[in-house]
Amino acid sequence: MEGKLGNPGPLGLAGFALTTWMLSMINAGWFDGKSLGLVLALAMAYGGTAQLVAGVLEFRRGNTFGTVAFFSYGAFWWSFALFAHYFGAGVPAAFVGWYLFLWGVFTFYMWLGTFRATMALQLVFLALWVTFVLLAIGAWGMTALTTVGGYVGMITAILAFYLSAAEVLNEMYGRTVLPVGPFNKAA
């Protein structure tokens, strides 16, 4: 007989939040590109790998949305780290813009899926979608929007950290410690 499966969501959200915060500080101009090495290590170890693990565990729980979200964003962090460290030299900024924009497209339709979830999850995906769009436009030449995207990325990270903490604390205390907004069960 199998016991209760743990919720991998807080792990995936925390890995996403911490890595997003660190990269967003660079995008916002708080630190220069010399700080990118730490972000790349974090992207592989926590943002990438922890989210991949969370995605596999969500699959085991039968959660298609969680599987697709965590596995995809884990793969995003791995692709970002590999690109930035090994393959980025000589790639046109406009092409990087398309990479970011297409992640925005993916995030947009995942955001639509959150309309059947908590308000906190809806806000995480909305903020992430806006972040990707701003960073894409920044890469396409409106560089000031990269800075704005960095700040929106930090908001995204705060929202993801909040939801991760809420899921852990609410479960541990058996009551709502940190509210996540209503769950929309409408058909």
N, C-alpha and C positions, 0 to 999 in steps of 0.2 A: 504494500500500500504506500502510495506517495504522499508526502506531507505538503503543506502549503508552500507554494512557490513565492519567493521574495519578489519585490517590485524592483526591477532594474532601472526604472525611469530616473530616480534621483542620481544614480551613478552616471548615466548618460548625460543628464542635464548639467551636472557639476563639471564633467569633463569638457563639455561644450562651453559652459560659462567661463571657466577659468582661462581656457585657451583663447576664447573670443575676447575677453577683457585684455589679455596681454597683447594680442595683435592690434586691438583697437587703440590702445595707448600709442602705438607707433603710428597708426593711421591718423590719429588726432594730432600728432606732432609733439607728444609729450616726450618721446624718445626717438632717436634716429635709427637708421637701418642697422647700425652696429649691434643693436639689441635683438635683432632677428634670430640669432642662433638659439637663444633661450626659447623663443616662441616655437621654433622648428622642433626642438627636442620635446617640448610640451605637446606640440601637435601630434607627434608620433606616439608618445607614451600615454598621454591622458586624453587629449581631444580626439585622437584617432583611435587608439587601441581600446580605451575604456568604452567609447561609444560603439565600436564594433562588437565588443562583448555584450553590451546592453542590447544591441540589436538582435544578436543570437538568442539572448535570454527572452526578449520580447516575442520572438518567433516561437520559442518553447511554450510561452503563455498563450499563444494564439492571437497576439495583437499585431495585426498587419500594419497599422499606422506606426506603431512604435518600432517595429522591425525595419520598415522602409526609412523612417526618419533617422533613427540612430545609426543604422548601417550606412546610409547615404552620407550623413554628415561626418561620420567616422572616416569614410573614404575621402570626403572632401579634405579633411585635415591631413590625411596621408598624401593626397595628391598635391596639396599646397606645399607641404614640407619637401617632398621630392622635387617639385618644380623649383621652389625657391633655392634649394641647396644645390641641385645637380643640373637642372635643365633650363633655368630661367635666362641665361645669357643669350642676348640677341633676339629674344622673342618680342615682337612689337607690342607696345602698350595697348593698341587697339584690339589685339587678339586676346590679351589678358582681360580687357573689358568685356569681350564676348564670353569668356569663361565665367566671369562674375555675373554677367547678365543672365546667362543660362541657369546658373545656380539660383538666381532670383526667380526665374520662371518656375523651377522646381519648388522653391519655397512658397511661391504664390499658391500653387495648387495644393500643397500640403497645408497652407494656412486655411484654404477653403474647407479642408477636412476637419480642422479644429472647431468648426462651428457646432460640432456635436460633442464638444469637450468643454473643459472649464475655461472661464474667462482668462485665467492666468496663462494657460497654454495658447489661447488665441493671441494674447499680447506678445508672447515670445515670438511666435511665427510672423506676426505683423511687423514687429520691429526688425526681425531678421530680414524679411523681404525688403523693407525700406533700406536697410544697410547694404544689401547686395546691389540694389538699384543705384544708390548714391556712389558706391565704390566703382561700379561699372562706368557710370557717367564721368567720374573722376579720371578713370583710366583712359576714357575716350577724349580727354583734353580739358575738361573743366576741373582742374586739379583742386580747387577749393572745396569741391564736393567730396574729395577723399577725406579731408579733415572733418567735414560734417558727418560723413559716413563713419569715421572713427568714433565720434561722440555718440551717434545712434547705436553703433556696435557696443559701446559700453553700457548703454541703456538696455540693449538686448541681453547682455551678460548679467546685469543686475536682475532682470526679470527671470532669467533661467536659474540663477542662484536662488532667488526667492522661491520659485516653484519646486526646486530640488529640496530646499529646506522644509517647505510646507509638507511635501510628501513624506519626508522622514519624520518630522516632528508630529504631524497629525496622526501618523500610524503609531508612533511610539507612545504617545499620550492617550490614544484612543478617543480623541476629540479634536475639534478644530482649534488649533493653536494659531495657525496662519491661514486665513481664508484664501481660497483660490477662485471664488466666484461660483455662480450656479453652474451645474452641469445641465446642458440643454439636451433634453431627451425628446424634443419634438421631432416628429417624423417628417 
